């Protein structure tokens, strides 16, 4: 559903961010697979990311090493799901002019469903 690649240790990744008036559209390309698209927007002082039929809302906490993302709500097709079903650990930051990220996602009764981390070069297009 999220268009993530199959399990791999390394993949070429390209992320395109299109800033709009009240949101950003992120399109991530992992190797040769289908793109993963999401929309991020502010909602009630938090950051909501819509990925297909699922929307996750995060409280962001800034600290010296970057930003910690704390999951506060998950909905699927507009229906709230129990928060305790999900464990998401996410951190983003910067190191030597590169965007860094680490994301771990687990689902109750299933266990870890995805982990990805890495660094991206920031390239601006006019």
Buried (B, 14 or more C-beta within 10 A) or exposed (E): EBBBBEEEEEBEBEBEEEEEEEBBBBBBBBEEBEEBBBBBBEBEEBBBBBBEEBBBBBEEEEEEEBBBBEBBBBBEEEEEEEEEEBBBBBBBBEEEEEBBBBBBBBEEEEEEEBEBEEBEEEEEEE
